[in-house]
């Protein structure tokens, strides 16, 4: 059995890679506003981060 990442480790990867923007102001395509934004497609640019999350 492989070791799965815990929630804290996933959070760290998403923030470190810049995929999860936690501080800011974002206007979403729906027109709504958010102080956080997750750019999922951007994670594929970082194979070292992508692989452990994909296994999860």
mmCIF file of the C-alpha atoms, coordinates in Angstrom:
data_MODEL
# 
_entry.id   MODEL 
# 
loop_
_atom_site.group_PDB 
_atom_site.id 
_atom_site.type_symbol 
_atom_site.label_atom_id 
_atom_site.label_alt_id 
_atom_site.label_comp_id 
_atom_site.label_asym_id 
_atom_site.label_entity_id 
_atom_site.label_seq_id 
_atom_site.pdbx_PDB_ins_code 
_atom_site.Cartn_x 
_atom_site.Cartn_y 
_atom_site.Cartn_z 
_atom_site.occupancy 
_atom_site.B_iso_or_equiv 
_atom_site.pdbx_formal_charge 
_atom_site.auth_seq_id 
_atom_site.auth_comp_id 
_atom_site.auth_asym_id 
_atom_site.auth_atom_id 
_atom_site.pdbx_PDB_model_num 
ATOM 1  C CA . UNK A 1 1  ? 0.000   0.000  0.000   1.00 0.00 ? 1  UNK A CA 1 
ATOM 2  C CA . UNK A 1 2  ? 1.337   3.450  -0.878  1.00 0.00 ? 2  UNK A CA 1 
ATOM 3  C CA . UNK A 1 3  ? 1.563   6.295  1.600   1.00 0.00 ? 3  UNK A CA 1 
ATOM 4  C CA . UNK A 1 4  ? -1.154  8.832  0.939   1.00 0.00 ? 4  UNK A CA 1 
ATOM 5  C CA . UNK A 1 5  ? -0.759  12.519 1.665   1.00 0.00 ? 5  UNK A CA 1 
ATOM 6  C CA . UNK A 1 6  ? -2.687  14.057 4.511   1.00 0.00 ? 6  UNK A CA 1 
ATOM 7  C CA . UNK A 1 7  ? -4.781  17.205 4.135   1.00 0.00 ? 7  UNK A CA 1 
ATOM 8  C CA . UNK A 1 8  ? -2.015  19.447 5.507   1.00 0.00 ? 8  UNK A CA 1 
ATOM 9  C CA . UNK A 1 9  ? 0.519   18.087 2.998   1.00 0.00 ? 9  UNK A CA 1 
ATOM 10 C CA . UNK A 1 10 ? -1.884  18.616 0.096   1.00 0.00 ? 10 UNK A CA 1 
ATOM 11 C CA . UNK A 1 11 ? -2.575  22.161 1.300   1.00 0.00 ? 11 UNK A CA 1 
ATOM 12 C CA . UNK A 1 12 ? 1.179   22.893 1.452   1.00 0.00 ? 12 UNK A CA 1 
ATOM 13 C CA . UNK A 1 13 ? 1.743   21.570 -2.084  1.00 0.00 ? 13 UNK A CA 1 
ATOM 14 C CA . UNK A 1 14 ? -1.120  23.609 -3.544  1.00 0.00 ? 14 UNK A CA 1 
ATOM 15 C CA . UNK A 1 15 ? 0.064   26.820 -1.870  1.00 0.00 ? 15 UNK A CA 1 
ATOM 16 C CA . UNK A 1 16 ? 3.793   26.250 -2.571  1.00 0.00 ? 16 UNK A CA 1 
ATOM 17 C CA . UNK A 1 17 ? 3.149   25.642 -6.271  1.00 0.00 ? 17 UNK A CA 1 
ATOM 18 C CA . UNK A 1 18 ? 0.957   28.742 -6.542  1.00 0.00 ? 18 UNK A CA 1 
ATOM 19 C CA . UNK A 1 19 ? -2.045  26.664 -7.575  1.00 0.00 ? 19 UNK A CA 1 
ATOM 20 C CA . UNK A 1 20 ? -4.082  27.783 -4.564  1.00 0.00 ? 20 UNK A CA 1 
ATOM 21 C CA . UNK A 1 21 ? -4.173  31.536 -4.106  1.00 0.00 ? 21 UNK A CA 1 
ATOM 22 C CA . UNK A 1 22 ? -5.373  32.010 -0.531  1.00 0.00 ? 22 UNK A CA 1 
ATOM 23 C CA . UNK A 1 23 ? -5.052  35.769 -0.175  1.00 0.00 ? 23 UNK A CA 1 
ATOM 24 C CA . UNK A 1 24 ? -6.513  38.191 -2.626  1.00 0.00 ? 24 UNK A CA 1 
ATOM 25 C CA . UNK A 1 25 ? -9.618  39.195 -4.456  1.00 0.00 ? 25 UNK A CA 1 
ATOM 26 C CA . UNK A 1 26 ? -10.801 37.211 -7.445  1.00 0.00 ? 26 UNK A CA 1 
ATOM 27 C CA . UNK A 1 27 ? -13.792 37.704 -9.703  1.00 0.00 ? 27 UNK A CA 1 
ATOM 28 C CA . UNK A 1 28 ? -14.909 34.307 -10.921 1.00 0.00 ? 28 UNK A CA 1 
ATOM 29 C CA . UNK A 1 29 ? -16.365 33.620 -14.363 1.00 0.00 ? 29 UNK A CA 1 
ATOM 30 C CA . UNK A 1 30 ? -19.763 33.325 -12.687 1.00 0.00 ? 30 UNK A CA 1 
ATOM 31 C CA . UNK A 1 31 ? -19.423 36.962 -11.661 1.00 0.00 ? 31 UNK A CA 1 
ATOM 32 C CA . UNK A 1 32 ? -19.142 36.042 -7.997  1.00 0.00 ? 32 UNK A CA 1 
ATOM 33 C CA . UNK A 1 33 ? -16.184 37.157 -5.894  1.00 0.00 ? 33 UNK A CA 1 
ATOM 34 C CA . UNK A 1 34 ? -13.841 35.101 -3.726  1.00 0.00 ? 34 UNK A CA 1 
ATOM 35 C CA . UNK A 1 35 ? -10.828 35.696 -1.504  1.00 0.00 ? 35 UNK A CA 1 
ATOM 36 C CA . UNK A 1 36 ? -9.350  32.334 -2.628  1.00 0.00 ? 36 UNK A CA 1 
ATOM 37 C CA . UNK A 1 37 ? -8.765  30.761 -6.037  1.00 0.00 ? 37 UNK A CA 1 
ATOM 38 C CA . UNK A 1 38 ? -7.667  27.262 -7.045  1.00 0.00 ? 38 UNK A CA 1 
ATOM 39 C CA . UNK A 1 39 ? -6.164  26.966 -10.551 1.00 0.00 ? 39 UNK A CA 1 
ATOM 40 C CA . UNK A 1 40 ? -6.234  23.160 -10.924 1.00 0.00 ? 40 UNK A CA 1 
ATOM 41 C CA . UNK A 1 41 ? -4.763  23.004 -14.438 1.00 0.00 ? 41 UNK A CA 1 
ATOM 42 C CA . UNK A 1 42 ? -1.664  24.841 -13.225 1.00 0.00 ? 42 UNK A CA 1 
ATOM 43 C CA . UNK A 1 43 ? -0.689  21.877 -11.021 1.00 0.00 ? 43 UNK A CA 1 
ATOM 44 C CA . UNK A 1 44 ? 0.197   19.788 -14.102 1.00 0.00 ? 44 UNK A CA 1 
ATOM 45 C CA . UNK A 1 45 ? 3.153   22.149 -14.695 1.00 0.00 ? 45 UNK A CA 1 
ATOM 46 C CA . UNK A 1 46 ? 4.790   20.697 -11.581 1.00 0.00 ? 46 UNK A CA 1 
ATOM 47 C CA . UNK A 1 47 ? 5.199   16.918 -11.998 1.00 0.00 ? 47 UNK A CA 1 
ATOM 48 C CA . UNK A 1 48 ? 6.827   16.571 -8.570  1.00 0.00 ? 48 UNK A CA 1 
ATOM 49 C CA . UNK A 1 49 ? 3.685   18.026 -6.976  1.00 0.00 ? 49 UNK A CA 1 
ATOM 50 C CA . UNK A 1 50 ? 1.163   16.606 -9.447  1.00 0.00 ? 50 UNK A CA 1 
ATOM 51 C CA . UNK A 1 51 ? 2.078   12.944 -9.001  1.00 0.00 ? 51 UNK A CA 1 
ATOM 52 C CA . UNK A 1 52 ? 1.516   12.626 -5.232  1.00 0.00 ? 52 UNK A CA 1 
ATOM 53 C CA . UNK A 1 53 ? -1.811  14.455 -5.436  1.00 0.00 ? 53 UNK A CA 1 
ATOM 54 C CA . UNK A 1 54 ? -2.931  12.399 -8.442  1.00 0.00 ? 54 UNK A CA 1 
ATOM 55 C CA . UNK A 1 55 ? -2.181  9.203  -6.493  1.00 0.00 ? 55 UNK A CA 1 
ATOM 56 C CA . UNK A 1 56 ? -4.286  10.471 -3.638  1.00 0.00 ? 56 UNK A CA 1 
# 
